[in-house]
Amino acid sequence: MPVLSPTTSPTWTDDRIELLKRHFEAGLSCREIAADIGVSRNAVIGKLSRLNLTRGRAADDRKDQDRGFAPARTRRAVPRLQYEMLATIYGESDGPAAAGPIDEANRCSLLELSENRCRWPISTPGEDDFCFCGNTAPDGQPYCAGHSRLAYRPNTRARVMRG
């Protein structure tokens, strides 16, 4: 515990605590209380917490009040690159995506991987037979067309609508 020098006064004197309680009961915000008492807003919040003083608002009231100040959330758009990748793999038609076998002849080690080779892991890392697919990955994509079909599946609703 730090020792206070004779010239330093404690932040929370009995008078300040009483003033804090009165302001809190009057419904002033923490910022307003802090400005009046002469301490930081965080000091007010901390002291209110240590004194177990709460506003007693219901969670529904807080949500309603927060909605008034916060802008409505917008749906996140699918990133353009991901959309283009999915469109390339699944096409824009209603037909099912091509599901051909994946060529296994080009498997390679981590040291043999390059920018245009498929990085799909085969087996378990650390095992003797661990390797990567190694097939040609189009346009700087991380996977070949076959593994992209596995990695980038449309959501369930889209799959049901296609099938």
N, CA and C atoms as an extended XYZ file, in Angstrom:
489
Properties=species:S:1:pos:R:3:atomname:S:1:resname:S:1:resid:I:1 pbc="F F F"
N         0.849       -1.175        0.000 N   MET     1
C         0.000        0.000        0.000 CA  MET     1
C         0.894        1.237        0.000 C   MET     1
N         0.671        2.179       -0.939 N   PRO     2
C         1.544        3.355       -1.004 CA  PRO     2
C         1.317        4.256        0.209 C   PRO     2
N         2.394        4.846        0.622 N   VAL     3
C         2.341        5.779        1.753 CA  VAL     3
C         2.096        7.172        1.199 C   VAL     3
N         1.117        7.869        1.756 N   LEU     4
C         0.794        9.212        1.297 CA  LEU     4
C         1.697       10.226        1.988 C   LEU     4
N         2.198       11.133        1.202 N   SER     5
C         3.012       12.191        1.800 CA  SER     5
C         2.080       13.196        2.464 C   SER     5
N         2.573       14.022        3.374 N   PRO     6
C         1.723       14.988        4.070 CA  PRO     6
C         1.025       15.961        3.136 C   PRO     6
N         1.581       16.220        1.931 N   THR     7
C         0.978       17.189        1.021 CA  THR     7
C        -0.057       16.559        0.088 C   THR     7
N        -0.081       15.224        0.014 N   THR     8
C        -1.017       14.542       -0.873 CA  THR     8
C        -2.255       14.130       -0.089 C   THR     8
N        -3.413       14.454       -0.622 N   SER     9
C        -4.650       14.067        0.055 CA  SER     9
C        -5.254       12.873       -0.674 C   SER     9
N        -5.981       12.017        0.035 N   PRO    10
C        -6.597       10.871       -0.625 CA  PRO    10
C        -7.674       11.322       -1.601 C   PRO    10
N        -7.884       10.568       -2.654 N   THR    11
C        -8.888       10.902       -3.667 CA  THR    11
C       -10.288       10.818       -3.095 C   THR    11
N       -10.566        9.774       -2.344 N   TRP    12
C       -11.922        9.545       -1.851 CA  TRP    12
C       -12.028        9.870       -0.373 C   TRP    12
N       -12.278       11.099       -0.088 N   THR    13
C       -12.539       11.531        1.291 CA  THR    13
C       -13.992       11.212        1.616 C   THR    13
N       -14.350       11.285        2.894 N   ASP    14
C       -15.729       11.024        3.298 CA  ASP    14
C       -16.693       11.999        2.625 C   ASP    14
N       -16.269       13.270        2.491 N   ASP    15
C       -17.128       14.265        1.839 CA  ASP    15
C       -17.370       13.921        0.364 C   ASP    15
N       -16.293       13.493       -0.331 N   ARG    16
C       -16.432       13.149       -1.746 CA  ARG    16
C       -17.325       11.915       -1.923 C   ARG    16
N       -17.197       10.943       -1.027 N   ILE    17
C       -18.023        9.734       -1.122 CA  ILE    17
C       -19.497       10.085       -0.918 C   ILE    17
N       -19.782       10.945        0.031 N   GLU    18
C       -21.170       11.366        0.251 CA  GLU    18
C       -21.712       12.128       -0.953 C   GLU    18
N       -20.877       13.016       -1.508 N   LEU    19
C       -21.273       13.763       -2.699 CA  LEU    19
C       -21.511       12.812       -3.869 C   LEU    19
N       -20.641       11.819       -4.014 N   LEU    20
C       -20.790       10.803       -5.051 CA  LEU    20
C       -22.137       10.089       -4.899 C   LEU    20
N       -22.460        9.664       -3.687 N   LYS    21
C       -23.720        8.957       -3.448 CA  LYS    21
C       -24.930        9.839       -3.759 C   LYS    21
N       -24.881       11.092       -3.363 N   ARG    22
C       -26.002       12.004       -3.624 CA  ARG    22
C       -26.197       12.226       -5.115 C   ARG    22
N       -25.087       12.478       -5.819 N   HIS    23
C       -25.176       12.684       -7.262 CA  HIS    23
C       -25.677       11.424       -7.969 C   HIS    23
N       -25.200       10.271       -7.516 N   PHE    24
C       -25.609        9.007       -8.114 CA  PHE    24
C       -27.114        8.790       -7.929 C   PHE    24
N       -27.587        9.040       -6.719 N   GLU    25
C       -29.018        8.876       -6.438 CA  GLU    25
C       -29.861        9.884       -7.201 C   GLU    25
N       -29.268       11.042       -7.501 N   ALA    26
C       -29.985       12.063       -8.266 CA  ALA    26
C       -30.054       11.715       -9.751 C   ALA    26
N       -29.304       10.685      -10.156 N   GLY    27
C       -29.358       10.232      -11.548 CA  GLY    27
C       -28.337       10.862      -12.458 C   GLY    27
N       -27.348       11.557      -11.906 N   LEU    28
C       -26.314       12.150      -12.755 CA  LEU    28
C       -25.464       11.049      -13.384 C   LEU    28
N       -24.927       11.324      -14.567 N   SER    29
C       -24.053       10.354      -15.233 CA  SER    29
C       -22.684       10.364      -14.558 C   SER    29
N       -21.916        9.322      -14.815 N   CYS    30
C       -20.572        9.234      -14.231 CA  CYS    30
C       -19.704       10.406      -14.674 C   CYS    30
N       -19.874       10.841      -15.901 N   ARG    31
C       -19.098       11.980      -16.407 CA  ARG    31
C       -19.471       13.251      -15.645 C   ARG    31
N       -20.752       13.450      -15.407 N   GLU    32
C       -21.193       14.638      -14.685 CA  GLU    32
C       -20.724       14.603      -13.230 C   GLU    32
N       -20.801       13.433      -12.622 N   ILE    33
C       -20.333       13.287      -11.237 CA  ILE    33
C       -18.844       13.593      -11.162 C   ILE    33
N       -18.073       13.044      -12.095 N   ALA    34
C       -16.629       13.248      -12.099 CA  ALA    34
C       -16.276       14.723      -12.243 C   ALA    34
N       -16.969       15.429      -13.119 N   ALA    35
C       -16.688       16.847      -13.328 CA  ALA    35
C       -16.985       17.652      -12.067 C   ALA    35
N       -18.056       17.300      -11.371 N   ASP    36
C       -18.426       18.041      -10.173 CA  ASP    36
C       -17.496       17.751       -9.000 C   ASP    36
N       -17.109       16.492       -8.847 N   ILE    37
C       -16.253       16.120       -7.709 CA  ILE    37
C       -14.789       16.477       -7.965 C   ILE    37
N       -14.376       16.454       -9.229 N   GLY    38
C       -12.983       16.775       -9.551 CA  GLY    38
C       -12.106       15.538       -9.655 C   GLY    38
N       -12.690       14.423      -10.084 N   VAL    39
C       -11.926       13.198      -10.309 CA  VAL    39
C       -12.233       12.699      -11.717 C   VAL    39
N       -11.555       11.643      -12.121 N   SER    40
C       -11.803       11.103      -13.462 CA  SER    40
C       -13.080       10.274      -13.488 C   SER    40
N       -13.619       10.109      -14.657 N   ARG    41
C       -14.817        9.293      -14.835 CA  ARG    41
C       -14.550        7.857      -14.407 C   ARG    41
N       -13.361        7.337      -14.750 N   ASN    42
C       -13.008        5.977      -14.356 CA  ASN    42
C       -12.922        5.842      -12.835 C   ASN    42
N       -12.469        6.881      -12.159 N   ALA    43
C       -12.425        6.841      -10.697 CA  ALA    43
C       -13.831        6.733      -10.133 C   ALA    43
N       -14.771        7.460      -10.729 N   VAL    44
C       -16.169        7.401      -10.289 CA  VAL    44
C       -16.726        6.002      -10.523 C   VAL    44
N       -16.500        5.445      -11.703 N   ILE    45
C       -17.002        4.112      -12.024 CA  ILE    45
C       -16.421        3.078      -11.057 C   ILE    45
N       -15.125        3.160      -10.805 N   GLY    46
C       -14.487        2.224       -9.877 CA  GLY    46
C       -15.049        2.328       -8.472 C   GLY    46
N       -15.230        3.543       -7.989 N   LYS    47
C       -15.754        3.731       -6.634 CA  LYS    47
C       -17.198        3.252       -6.544 C   LYS    47
N       -18.013        3.540       -7.544 N   LEU    48
C       -19.391        3.046       -7.552 CA  LEU    48
C       -19.419        1.518       -7.516 C   LEU    48
N       -18.511        0.914       -8.232 N   SER    49
C       -18.430       -0.546       -8.243 CA  SER    49
C       -18.041       -1.083       -6.874 C   SER    49
N       -17.044       -0.455       -6.230 N   ARG    50
C       -16.607       -0.904       -4.900 CA  ARG    50
C       -17.680       -0.684       -3.846 C   ARG    50
N       -18.526        0.326       -4.051 N   LEU    51
C       -19.624        0.596       -3.121 CA  LEU    51
C       -20.870       -0.231       -3.472 C   LEU    51
N       -20.781       -1.046       -4.532 N   ASN    52
C       -21.898       -1.870       -5.016 CA  ASN    52
C       -23.138       -1.042       -5.346 C   ASN    52
N       -22.927        0.114       -5.928 N   LEU    53
C       -24.038        0.965       -6.345 CA  LEU    53
C       -24.320        0.710       -7.829 C   LEU    53
N       -25.566        0.365       -8.133 N   THR    54
C       -25.951        0.135       -9.521 CA  THR    54
C       -27.198        0.947       -9.826 C   THR    54
N       -27.440        1.171      -11.096 N   ARG    55
C       -28.591        1.964      -11.519 CA  ARG    55
C       -29.893        1.188      -11.417 C   ARG    55
N       -29.846       -0.124      -11.430 N   GLY    56
C       -31.049       -0.915      -11.297 CA  GLY    56
C       -31.901       -0.950      -12.538 C   GLY    56
N       -31.331       -0.615      -13.689 N   ARG    57
C       -32.091       -0.686      -14.936 CA  ARG    57
C       -32.171       -2.132      -15.390 C   ARG    57
N       -33.252       -2.478      -16.019 N   ALA    58
C       -33.406       -3.819      -16.576 CA  ALA    58
C       -32.587       -3.908      -17.854 C   ALA    58
N       -32.227       -5.116      -18.223 N   ALA    59
C       -31.433       -5.317      -19.434 CA  ALA    59
C       -32.185       -4.824      -20.666 C   ALA    59
N       -33.513       -4.998      -20.684 N   ASP    60
C       -34.302       -4.534      -21.825 CA  ASP    60
C       -34.244       -3.017      -21.957 C   ASP    60
N       -34.252       -2.297      -20.818 N   ASP    61
C       -34.165       -0.839      -20.852 CA  ASP    61
C       -32.843       -0.391      -21.454 C   ASP    61
N       -31.758       -1.071      -21.043 N   ARG    62
C       -30.441       -0.717      -21.561 CA  ARG    62
C       -30.379       -0.952      -23.063 C   ARG    62
N       -30.934       -2.080      -23.522 N   LYS    63
C       -30.908       -2.378      -24.956 CA  LYS    63
C       -31.686       -1.327      -25.735 C   LYS    63
N       -32.860       -0.941      -25.215 N   ASP    64
C       -33.658        0.067      -25.893 CA  ASP    64
C       -32.932        1.397      -25.957 C   ASP    64
N       -32.269        1.768      -24.867 N   GLN    65
C       -31.545        3.045      -24.842 CA  GLN    65
C       -30.353        2.988      -25.791 C   GLN    65
N       -29.631        1.860      -25.794 N   ASP    66
C       -28.472        1.730      -26.668 CA  ASP    66
C       -28.870        1.796      -28.135 C   ASP    66
N       -30.025        1.259      -28.490 N   ARG    67
C       -30.467        1.295      -29.885 CA  ARG    67
C       -30.675        2.729      -30.370 C   ARG    67
N       -31.059        3.608      -29.456 N   GLY    68
C       -31.291        4.991      -29.843 CA  GLY    68
C       -30.018        5.711      -30.236 C   GLY    68
N       -28.876        5.288      -29.701 N   PHE    69
C       -27.622        5.986      -29.965 CA  PHE    69
C       -26.772        5.301      -31.019 C   PHE    69
N       -26.856        3.988      -31.111 N   ALA    70
C       -25.990        3.261      -32.039 CA  ALA    70
C       -26.653        3.158      -33.406 C   ALA    70
N       -25.872        3.282      -34.476 N   PRO    71
C       -26.442        3.109      -35.805 CA  PRO    71
C       -26.821        1.642      -36.007 C   PRO    71
N       -27.816        1.403      -36.825 N   ALA    72
C       -28.252        0.034      -37.085 CA  ALA    72
C       -27.126       -0.726      -37.776 C   ALA    72
N       -26.973       -1.983      -37.389 N   ARG    73
C       -25.934       -2.795      -38.013 CA  ARG    73
C       -26.369       -3.205      -39.410 C   ARG    73
N       -25.409       -3.190      -40.299 N   THR    74
C       -25.694       -3.643      -41.650 CA  THR    74
C       -25.086       -5.022      -41.821 C   THR    74
N       -25.677       -5.795      -42.702 N   ARG    75
C       -25.124       -7.118      -42.962 CA  ARG    75
C       -23.771       -6.968      -43.618 C   ARG    75
N       -22.837       -7.780      -43.185 N   ARG    76
C       -21.518       -7.733      -43.801 CA  ARG    76
C       -21.588       -8.329      -45.193 C   ARG    76
N       -21.024       -7.633      -46.129 N   ALA    77
C       -21.005       -8.125      -47.496 CA  ALA    77
C       -19.919       -9.184      -47.634 C   ALA    77
N       -20.172      -10.153      -48.482 N   VAL    78
C       -19.157      -11.160      -48.754 CA  VAL    78
C       -18.033      -10.473      -49.510 C   VAL    78
N       -16.792      -10.636      -49.062 N   PRO    79
C       -15.685       -9.986      -49.765 CA  PRO    79
C       -15.682      -10.339      -51.251 C   PRO    79
N       -15.314       -9.378      -52.043 N   ARG    80
C       -15.364       -9.529      -53.492 CA  ARG    80
C       -14.571      -10.740      -53.976 C   ARG    80
N       -13.367      -10.949      -53.447 N   LEU    81
C       -12.533      -12.059      -53.893 CA  LEU    81
C       -13.209      -13.388      -53.573 C   LEU    81
N       -13.788      -13.501      -52.386 N   GLN    82
C       -14.469      -14.740      -52.018 CA  GLN    82
C       -15.686      -14.960      -52.925 C   GLN    82
N       -16.438      -13.898      -53.211 N   TYR    83
C       -17.595      -14.020      -54.091 CA  TYR    83
C       -17.166      -14.493      -55.482 C   TYR    83
N       -16.104      -13.890      -55.997 N   GLU    84
C       -15.629      -14.285      -57.325 CA  GLU    84
C       -15.170      -15.729      -57.328 C   GLU    84
N       -14.517      -16.147      -56.245 N   MET    85
C       -14.037      -17.520      -56.142 CA  MET    85
C       -15.218      -18.489      -56.140 C   MET    85
N       -16.235      -18.174      -55.339 N   LEU    86
C       -17.410      -19.041      -55.277 CA  LEU    86
C       -18.141      -19.068      -56.610 C   LEU    86
N       -18.245      -17.917      -57.271 N   ALA    87
C       -18.912      -17.859      -58.563 CA  ALA    87
C       -18.161      -18.688      -59.593 C   ALA    87
N       -16.825      -18.669      -59.540 N   THR    88
C       -16.019      -19.448      -60.468 CA  THR    88
C       -16.195      -20.933      -60.222 C   THR    88
N       -16.208      -21.312      -58.945 N   ILE    89
C       -16.295      -22.732      -58.601 CA  ILE    89
C       -17.684      -23.287      -58.885 C   ILE    89
N       -18.714      -22.577      -58.432 N   TYR    90
C       -20.069      -23.084      -58.540 CA  TYR    90
C       -20.812      -22.580      -59.767 C   TYR    90
N       -20.275      -21.555      -60.394 N   GLY    91
C       -20.917      -21.001      -61.565 CA  GLY    91
C       -22.187      -20.258      -61.193 C   GLY    91
N       -22.712      -19.532      -62.127 N   GLU    92
C       -23.927      -18.759      -61.888 CA  GLU    92
C       -25.181      -19.551      -62.241 C   GLU    92
N       -25.021      -20.739      -62.826 N   SER    93
C       -26.183      -21.523      -63.234 CA  SER    93
C       -26.773      -22.266      -62.045 C   SER    93
N       -27.943      -22.862      -62.264 N   ASP    94
C       -28.610      -23.604      -61.209 CA  ASP    94
C       -28.131      -25.046      -61.128 C   ASP    94
N       -27.316      -25.473      -62.052 N   GLY    95
C       -26.841      -26.854      -62.057 CA  GLY    95
C       -25.851      -27.107      -60.940 C   GLY    95
N       -25.682      -28.378      -60.557 N   PRO    96
C       -24.733      -28.701      -59.491 CA  PRO    96
C       -23.294      -28.464      -59.941 C   PRO    96
N       -22.439      -28.194      -59.000 N   ALA    97
C       -21.039      -27.947      -59.303 CA  ALA    97
C       -20.376      -29.237      -59.757 C   ALA    97
N       -19.390      -29.110      -60.613 N   ALA    98
C       -18.663      -30.291      -61.082 CA  ALA    98
C       -17.918      -30.912      -59.926 C   ALA    98
N       -18.007      -32.215      -59.837 N   ALA    99
C       -17.360      -32.915      -58.727 CA  ALA    99
C       -16.501      -34.035      -59.268 C   ALA    99
N       -15.424      -33.661      -59.931 N   GLY   100
C       -14.521      -34.657      -60.484 CA  GLY   100
C       -13.469      -35.065      -59.465 C   GLY   100
N       -12.733      -36.144      -59.754 N   PRO   101
C       -11.683      -36.578      -58.833 CA  PRO   101
C       -10.536      -35.563      -58.797 C   PRO   101
N        -9.827      -35.542      -57.690 N   ILE   102
C        -8.695      -34.625      -57.521 CA  ILE   102
C        -7.425      -35.382      -57.869 C   ILE   102
N        -6.631      -34.820      -58.778 N   ASP   103
C        -5.398      -35.457      -59.226 CA  ASP   103
C        -4.405      -35.560      -58.075 C   ASP   103
N        -3.853      -36.740      -57.862 N   GLU   104
C        -2.923      -36.959      -56.755 CA  GLU   104
C        -1.473      -37.052      -57.223 C   GLU   104
N        -1.217      -36.816      -58.499 N   ALA   105
C         0.124      -37.012      -59.049 CA  ALA   105
C         1.092      -35.895      -58.697 C   ALA   105
N         0.605      -34.735      -58.283 N   ASN   106
C         1.486      -33.584      -58.086 CA  ASN   106
C         1.802      -33.281      -56.626 C   ASN   106
N         1.631      -34.217      -55.740 N   ARG   107
C         1.861      -33.957      -54.315 CA  ARG   107
C         3.288      -33.444      -54.091 C   ARG   107
N         3.413      -32.530      -53.100 N   CYS   108
C         4.716      -31.914      -52.863 CA  CYS   108
C         4.906      -31.609      -51.379 C   CYS   108
N         6.130      -31.339      -50.993 N   SER   109
C         6.451      -30.988      -49.605 CA  SER   109
C         6.300      -29.484      -49.418 C   SER   109
N         6.440      -29.037      -48.184 N   LEU   110
C         6.345      -27.614      -47.877 CA  LEU   110
C         7.394      -26.821      -48.646 C   LEU   110
N         8.592      -27.371      -48.779 N   LEU   111
C         9.667      -26.665      -49.471 CA  LEU   111
C         9.431      -26.566      -50.971 C   LEU   111
N         8.617      -27.457      -51.522 N   GLU   112
C         8.345      -27.449      -52.949 CA  GLU   112
C         7.140      -26.579      -53.327 C   GLU   112
N         6.389      -26.098      -52.333 N   LEU   113
C         5.220      -25.261      -52.620 CA  LEU   113
C         5.643      -23.945      -53.257 C   LEU   113
N         4.866      -23.492      -54.200 N   SER   114
C         5.097      -22.179      -54.794 CA  SER   114
C         3.749      -21.465      -54.860 C   SER   114
N         3.749      -20.255      -55.371 N   GLU   115
C         2.541      -19.427      -55.358 CA  GLU   115
C         1.384      -20.040      -56.135 C   GLU   115
N         1.669      -20.756      -57.191 N   ASN   116
C         0.605      -21.289      -58.051 CA  ASN   116
C         0.316      -22.766      -57.810 C   ASN   116
N         0.690      -23.278      -56.648 N   ARG   117
C         0.417      -24.686      -56.336 CA  ARG   117
C        -0.573      -24.780      -55.182 C   ARG   117
N        -1.405      -25.801      -55.202 N   CYS   118
C        -2.447      -26.009      -54.199 CA  CYS   118
C        -1.821      -26.319      -52.843 C   CYS   118
N        -2.279      -25.609      -51.812 N   ARG   119
C        -1.731      -25.750      -50.461 CA  ARG   119
C        -2.582      -26.650      -49.563 C   ARG   119
N        -3.471      -27.455      -50.157 N   TRP   120
C        -4.338      -28.334      -49.374 CA  TRP   120
C        -3.487      -29.405      -48.692 C   TRP   120
N        -3.531      -29.491      -47.354 N   PRO   121
C        -2.712      -30.493      -46.658 CA  PRO   121
C        -3.275      -31.897      -46.830 C   PRO   121
N        -2.401      -32.841      -47.034 N   ILE   122
C        -2.764      -34.246      -47.160 CA  ILE   122
C        -2.147      -34.970      -45.965 C   ILE   122
N        -2.944      -35.758      -45.252 N   SER   123
C        -2.519      -36.510      -44.072 CA  SER   123
C        -2.434      -35.574      -42.864 C   SER   123
N        -1.645      -35.961      -41.866 N   THR   124
C        -1.528      -35.219      -40.615 CA  THR   124
C        -0.125      -34.631      -40.501 C   THR   124
N        -0.007      -33.343      -40.151 N   PRO   125
C         1.329      -32.755      -40.005 CA  PRO   125
C         2.164      -33.560      -39.008 C   PRO   125
N         3.420      -33.790      -39.368 N   GLY   126
C         4.330      -34.550      -38.519 CA  GLY   126
C         4.421      -36.013      -38.907 C   GLY   126
N         3.454      -36.507      -39.673 N   GLU   127
C         3.478      -37.896      -40.132 CA  GLU   127
C         4.448      -38.024      -41.302 C   GLU   127
N         4.929      -39.237      -41.538 N   ASP   128
C         5.872      -39.472      -42.635 CA  ASP   128
C         5.252      -39.212      -44.006 C   ASP   128
N         3.935      -39.469      -44.141 N   ASP   129
C         3.299      -39.292      -45.443 CA  ASP   129
C         2.658      -37.919      -45.624 C   ASP   129
N         2.943      -36.964      -44.730 N   PHE   130
C         2.355      -35.630      -44.840 CA  PHE   130
C         2.919      -34.906      -46.051 C   PHE   130
N         1.999      -34.275      -46.828 N   CYS   131
C         2.401      -33.498      -48.002 CA  CYS   131
C         1.266      -32.530      -48.347 C   CYS   131
N         1.418      -31.827      -49.435 N   PHE   132
C         0.400      -30.913      -49.926 CA  PHE   132
C        -0.048      -31.380      -51.298 C   PHE   132
N        -1.241      -30.977      -51.704 N   CYS   133
C        -1.819      -31.408      -52.982 CA  CYS   133
C        -0.870      -31.094      -54.138 C   CYS   133
N        -0.480      -29.856      -54.294 N   GLY   134
C         0.484      -29.482      -55.319 CA  GLY   134
C        -0.087      -29.262      -56.709 C   GLY   134
N        -1.374      -29.487      -56.932 N   ASN   135
C        -1.962      -29.220      -58.248 CA  ASN   135
C        -1.922      -27.727      -58.537 C   ASN   135
N        -2.177      -27.363      -59.773 N   THR   136
C        -2.158      -25.957      -60.165 CA  THR   136
C        -3.324      -25.212      -59.529 C   THR   136
N        -3.014      -24.104      -58.860 N   ALA   137
C        -4.034      -23.245      -58.240 CA  ALA   137
C        -4.234      -22.037      -59.143 C   ALA   137
N        -5.448      -21.813      -59.643 N   PRO   138
C        -5.680      -20.716      -60.595 CA  PRO   138
C        -5.623      -19.335      -59.957 C   PRO   138
N        -5.079      -18.391      -60.689 N   ASP   139
C        -5.096      -16.965      -60.337 CA  ASP   139
C        -4.634      -16.663      -58.921 C   ASP   139
N        -3.592      -17.294      -58.447 N   GLY   140
C        -3.053      -16.998      -57.125 CA  GLY   140
C        -3.927      -17.463      -55.970 C   GLY   140
N        -4.905      -18.332      -56.228 N   GLN   141
C        -5.754      -18.871      -55.165 CA  GLN   141
C        -4.942      -19.883      -54.358 C   GLN   141
N        -5.344      -20.135      -53.110 N   PRO   142
C        -4.565      -21.075      -52.295 CA  PRO   142
C        -4.778      -22.539      -52.665 C   PRO   142
N        -5.926      -22.881      -53.307 N   TYR   143
C        -6.246      -24.274      -53.599 CA  TYR   143
C        -6.567      -24.469      -55.069 C   TYR   143
N        -6.419      -25.719      -55.517 N   CYS   144
C        -6.827      -26.087      -56.863 CA  CYS   144
C        -8.355      -26.088      -56.909 C   CYS   144
N        -8.929      -26.249      -58.104 N   ALA   145
C       -10.388      -26.198      -58.252 CA  ALA   145
C       -11.074      -27.282      -57.417 C   ALA   145
N       -10.512      -28.470      -57.381 N   GLY   146
C       -11.117      -29.560      -56.613 CA  GLY   146
C       -11.152      -29.282      -55.126 C   GLY   146
N       -10.056      -28.797      -54.564 N   HIS   147
C       -10.023      -28.511      -53.127 CA  HIS   147
C       -10.768      -27.229      -52.796 C   HIS   147
N       -10.880      -26.306      -53.756 N   SER   148
C       -11.680      -25.101      -53.529 CA  SER   148
C       -13.139      -25.467      -53.342 C   SER   148
N       -13.612      -26.500      -54.083 N   ARG   149
C       -14.995      -26.958      -53.900 CA  ARG   149
C       -15.216      -27.437      -52.467 C   ARG   149
N       -14.192      -28.032      -51.871 N   LEU   150
C       -14.304      -28.502      -50.489 CA  LEU   150
C       -14.173      -27.359      -49.488 C   LEU   150
N       -13.289      -26.418      -49.783 N   ALA   151
C       -12.994      -25.347      -48.828 CA  ALA   151
C       -14.046      -24.248      -48.825 C   ALA   151
N       -14.589      -23.903      -49.968 N   TYR   152
C       -15.504      -22.774      -50.078 CA  TYR   152
C       -16.888      -23.242      -50.490 C   TYR   152
N       -17.598      -23.825      -49.567 N   ARG   153
C       -18.951      -24.297      -49.849 CA  ARG   153
C       -19.943      -23.188      -49.580 C   ARG   153
N       -20.976      -23.089      -50.403 N   PRO   154
C       -21.998      -22.083      -50.105 CA  PRO   154
C       -22.775      -22.514      -48.862 C   PRO   154
N       -23.479      -21.573      -48.252 N   ASN   155
C       -24.206      -21.926      -47.045 CA  ASN   155
C       -25.287      -22.962      -47.348 C   ASN   155
N       -25.826      -23.583      -46.320 N   THR   156
C       -26.757      -24.689      -46.466 CA  THR   156
C       -27.971      -24.310      -47.303 C   THR   156
N       -28.516      -23.135      -47.095 N   ARG   157
C       -29.714      -22.707      -47.815 CA  ARG   157
C       -29.427      -22.658      -49.324 C   ARG   157
N       -28.261      -22.136      -49.697 N   ALA   158
C       -27.917      -22.057      -51.119 CA  ALA   158
C       -27.747      -23.451      -51.701 C   ALA   158
N       -27.163      -24.387      -50.936 N   ARG   159
C       -26.991      -25.748      -51.427 CA  ARG   159
C       -28.344      -26.424      -51.624 C   ARG   159
N       -29.277      -26.208      -50.712 N   VAL   160
C       -30.601      -26.805      -50.836 CA  VAL   160
C       -31.304      -26.241      -52.066 C   VAL   160
N       -31.159      -24.941      -52.296 N   MET   161
C       -31.814      -24.308      -53.437 CA  MET   161
C       -31.234      -24.808      -54.752 C   MET   161
N       -29.926      -25.105      -54.773 N   ARG   162
C       -29.279      -25.592      -56.001 CA  ARG   162
C       -29.695      -27.044      -56.287 C   ARG   162
N       -29.821      -27.865      -55.254 N   GLY   163
C       -30.048      -29.307      -55.427 CA  GLY   163
C       -31.418      -29.678      -55.587 C   GLY   163
